[in-house]
Amino acid sequence: MELKSKFYRFWKMLAERKSREHYRELYKAEYEYYSSYADKKPASVMKREMNVLQKYWGCYPFQYIRYGMYKKDCKLSLEEMKDYIPNFFAYFLLFPKSYKEYGIISEDKILTYLVFETLGVKQPTLLLQYNHGLFYDFRKNPIGNKEVDEIIEQTIADKLFLKPSLGLGGQGILVFNKKEKFIDEEGNQISAEFIKKNLDKKEDYILQEGIRQHDELNQIYPHSVNTFRVNTRIIEGKAHILFSFLRMGRGGGQLDNASLKGFVCKVDPETGEFAPEGTSKLFTRIDKHPDTNFEFAGYKFPYWKEVREFVLKAANKLENIGCIGWDIAYSVDGPMVIEINAGAGLQSLQDNYGGVRKAFGVDNPKTYWYSKNYGIKDM
């Protein structure tokens, strides 16, 4: 084996050990649930199973805790447990091989917008950018405070979303609803002065118009844009849809992210039919939305063919990114991309579909540890 390949493996192993503190904090609620759960497997069985999974994947098996494999009534065989991909392996070893240097397209929302504008992929309107204390219009022309306020005043949208350009999982997003002016939940009016006073000048932000969601999705939950997460993979140069589910807000929340206490429900990638149950964190399952009592069983999204065709066409235009998680809204004007993720949204995906190792073509995890393709991310 080449010395360089051994170095790659050593480098990745150090990074994996460094990441463990991050994942223990990420799964804090799951660990608390595990600690208080009474009907666990015998300690010797759990230790043996975790050792097998750690040896198989090469990293600490947080997935054993995350997906409840310790429960005595867990019906998964050890081989089936191996199909659940650990987060570290997915985001640092697997997905970086699929997008290589093109991953920045999904990570930077400004770059995403410009690429989709060039490719003619429908997306929400970008009003302006705020980069390191300076304002720019949607074409990166410098603008002043007066022009910013005029842009905000002239928009006909019902909502505005102020987002970190490099944000993930809905973190850091501010939502402003149209009253007489655009106001957030605390009564703050958005303006150039508000942005400069409250946002970090070291970070980049974008201001987007909210879409007008189709009534077909409003009946499920009307307070957020409920997006379809559609996972695609490029196989032999052609896009294929692997998985799909709907992400929904709850409790009056205006964001649909599962990481922000939303719900998800699996959607058949071929037909658009919903699964009988949706899921949220900590193994909660629901058969209808708790706010609207919308029942999932038997419902088929009537415009699913249009969503499928839209996603496949867009994915083929981005064939250099091998695996993409698309967040697709369905507006009164049809489907559009809210954002993309060069990866899967792994936790909600495996909550609803089970282990996805085979779907992403992982035959031998060990080979990924020696590959030069490796995504370095801050924890």
Secondary structure, 3 states (H helix, E strand, C coil): CCHHHHHHHHHHHHHHHHHHHHHHHHCHHHHHHHHHCCCECCHHHHHHHHHHHHHHHCCCCHHHHHCCCCECCCCCCHHHHCCCCCHHHHHHHHHHHHHHHHHHHHHCHHHHHHHHHHHCCCCCCEEEEEECCEEEECCCCEECHHHHHHHHHHCCCCEEEEEECCCCCCCCCEEEEECCCEECCCCCECCHHHHHHHCCCCCEEEEEECCCECHHHHCCCCCCCCEEEEEEEEECCEEEEEEEEEEECCCCCCCCCHHHCCEEEEECCCCCEEEEEEECCCCCEECECCCCCCECCCCECCCHHHHHHHHHHHHHHCCCCCEEEEEEEEECCEEEEEEEECCCCHHHHHHHHCCCCCCCCCCCCHHHHHCCCCCCCCC
